[in-house]
């Protein structure tokens, strides 16, 4: 290697090391910045049950700073509804079932939290005397304020919400329809799953539980079950909801008896099916093997015919 080549290699090595160090430092700084503000609200959901027209109800929640830096925050109530069967949240609705957002008042609407501290905030709900019966859904939002001492042009704002499920007592219509409860027959890849589509045709939210059990084809012993911790799913009035229940650690190959049960109130609906999990590469191998056997049999048959003609 010439002297010029040695110099080139040294320069390239120094540049590579410098760029790697710069990228590593940038990633570390970015990670640290992301952890600087870490806002949490506890609990994430509150079920208030039935509210009487004219009633005053009180409650509380916690705002926590589990990050490394201090921040100011504000508190407010907003509407809560969903769009599409995937239940994408919407927090700016004006539907009658979201009027509860205007019934909230708070013990404080602003605050400041140092790192690793928390504060409990009380709220009061005043239900109008003429509030109609049916579901009411909202969210208590906590949002970080911009740092006035930070002169940067871009600042990240964190916002976390606590969902509120409730209903006003009165004319209540409970109506739930199971539109789909199905299992696949054949899968090229794991995981094994069950699909559910629910319609809430009433005027109050409905809670359902989804259970799934998996048995090997040649055995009655369960290899998977979520019986102890079933999936709880809430559906809002006048909505349809889709859900896919997964056996996350299901094997790549196998034949299984799968059972999915949807429980709502005192009613249940169960689907059972034999599910085959077989990857494409295995199907290709089996196909090639079968073709090879067929060619071998054909060739052998011709060879035998040739021998018989000679005799």
N, C-alpha and C positions, 0 to 999 in steps of 0.2 A: 504493500500500500504506500503511495507517495505521500510526501509531506502535505501537499495540498488536500489530498483526500482525508488525511488525519485531522486537519483543521476543520474540514467540512463536517466530519463525523462529530467532533467535539462541539461545534456550534449547534448542530442539530440536536445533540443530546441535551445541551443546556436549554435550548428552546422548548424541547419536549418536557423536561423537568419543570420549567417555569410555568408552562401552560397547565400542566397537571396540578401543580401546587395552587395556581390561581383558581382553577375549577373546584378543587377540593375546598379551598377557603370560602369560595362563593356559596357552595352547597351548605357548608357548616353555618355560614352567616344567615342564609335563607331559612335553614331549619330553626335556628335560634330565633329569628324574627317571627316565624310562624307560631312558635311557642310563647312568645312574649305576651300576647293577648289570648287568653283561653277562657271564654265565658261559658258558664253552665247554669241551667235552671233546673231545679228539682222540686217536685216531680215533673216528668215530661208530659203527663196527662192527668187530668182530674175528672172523675165521674161524679157529678153533683146530684144525680138522681132527679126526683120530682121537685119542682118549685111551685108554690101556690101563688096565684095572682095577688099582688099587693104585699108579698112576703119580702123580708129583708134577710139575706143570707151572708154570713161572713166566712172567710177562709184565709189561707196564707200559702206562701211558697218561698223558696230560698233562691237567692242569686249568689253564685259562687265564682270567685276568681282563682282558677287553678293554674294560671300562667305565671310567668316570671316578672311581669310588669304591671303597674297600676293602670286603672282606666276609670273614666266617668261613664255613667250609663243613664238611660232613660227607660221608663216603663209606660206601656200603654196597652189598651185592649183593641183587638181587631176582629173582624168577621173571619169565619173559617168555613170553607166549602171545598169541594173537590171537582176536578174535571177529568174526563176519560175513565175508562175502566181500570186504569193503572193507579187511580186515585192521586193524581198530581194535585198538591195543595194550592188553594187560592185564598188570599187573605184580604181581598178588597171587594167582597160581595155585598150586595144590597138586598138580598133575599130576606123574606120575613123570618126564616129560620136562623138568621144570623143577627137579629136585633139585640141579642144579649150583650154584644160588644158595647152598646151605649148604656148599659145598666151598671157598669163597673165604676167604682171609685177606689183609689189606692191610698194607703197610709203615706206613701211617698212616691213621686213620679220621676225623681232623679236621685242619683247617688254617686258615691266614689268608693272603689274597692282597691286596697293594696293587694299585693301578691299573697296567695294562700289565705284569703279571708272570705267571709260570706256575710250576708245580711238576710234577715227574714222580713218579708214585706206582706202586710195584711191587705186584704181587699174586702169590699162590701158590694153586694149585688142587691139592687132595689128593683124588684119586679113590678112593672106597671099593673095597676088594678084591672085594666082591660086587656091584659096579655092573653092571646088565644092559646088554646091547648095545642101541644105538639112539641117537636124537638127544637132545641136551641143550641147553636154551636158557635164557639168563638175561640180565640187564642189570646193569651196574655204574652205580649212580646217584650223582650228586654234587648236593648240595642246599645252598643258602645257609642260614645260621642267622639267626635274628632278631637285630637290632642291640639290645643291652641298653641302650645309651645313648639310643636313640630311644624317647621316651615316648609316641609316637603310638599310637592304638588299632588302626590298620590298618597292616600291613607286608606287602609283597609278598615271596613266597618263590620263588626260581628253582630249578628242578630239571631237570637234563639227564642223559640216560642214554647209555651205550655198549652196544649190543647184542652179545651173545655167541652165536655159532653153533658147535656142536661135536657130537661123537657119541662114544660109548663103543664101542670095537671089540668085536665079538662077533657075535651073530646080527643081520645087517643085511638089511633088505628095502627095495629101491629100486623104487618104483612111481609112475609119473606118467601121468595121463590128460589129454588135451586135450579138454575138454568142448565148447568153442566157439572157433572162429577165424573170425570173420565180418566182413564189410565192408558198409556201407550201399549201396543202389542209387541213392537220390535224397536230396539234402539241400537244404533251403530256405536254410540258412545255413552258413557255414564254422564250425569247421574240419573238414577231412576226417579221419576217424578209423577205427581198427580196434579191435574188441572181442575180448577173450580171457578165457576161463574155464578155470582149471586145477584139477585135483584131485590132491593128493598122497595116494596110498593106501598109502604105505610107512611105515617107522618112522624115516626120516632126511630131513633137508631136501634139497630139490632146487633147483638154480639153472637158470633158463631165460633165453634171449636172444630178444628180439623185434625183428625187422627190418621196416621198412616202406619201400617204394619207390613213387614216383608218376611216371607218364609222361603227357604230353599225348596226347589221343586220336589226333592225326595225326602223332605223332613217337615215335621210340624213344629219345630223349634224356631222361635223368632230369631232373625239375625239383625233386625232393626225395628224399633218402635219409638214413637214420640208420645206414648201414652201418658208418661209422667209429666211431660211438658208439651202439651198440644199447642198448636198455633191458634191464638185468639185473634179474631178478625172482626172489626166493627164495620158496619155498613150504614151509611147515612140515608135519610129518606129520599125517595125519587132518584136513586142512583143504582148503577150496576157496577159490580166489582169483580175483577179477575185476580186469581191468585194461583201461583205454582208452588206446590209443596215438594221439597227436594230431600232425597237421601243423599247428602253431600258426599259421603265416603263409600258409595256403592261401587262394587268391583267392576272391572272392564269387561268381564266375561261371566255369563251365568244364565240360569233359568230360574225364575222366581215366581211365587204366588204373592201378589201384592193386593192389599186391601186398604181402601181409603174411605173414611167415614166422616160425614159432616153432621155435626150436632148443633141444633138450634132450638132452644127451649127444651121441651120434652120430646121433640121429634128428632129422628136420625135418618140419614140416607147413606147407604153403603154401596160401593162399587168394588167388585173383585175381578181380577184378570191375571192370566198367565203372561208374564213379561219376559222376553228374551233379549239379552244384551250380548251382542256379537259384533266385534269390530270389523271394518271392511277388509283389513289385511287377512283376517282369518277366513272370511268368505272367499277371497281371491285364492288363498291356498287350497281350501276345500274344493273349489271349482277346478283349479289346475290339477289337483289330484284325481278328481272324477274324470276329467278329460284324458289324463294320462292312462288311467285304468281302461277307459273305453278304447283308446288307440291300441293299447296292449292286447286287449281281448280281440279286437278286429284283426290285428296283425297275427296273433296266434291262430285265429280261426282260418285265415288265408293260408298260413303255413301248414296247418293240418290238412286242408283241402288239397294243397299241392302235393303233399306226401301221399295222400290217398289216391290221387290220379296216377302217380308214378307206380304205385303198387298194382 
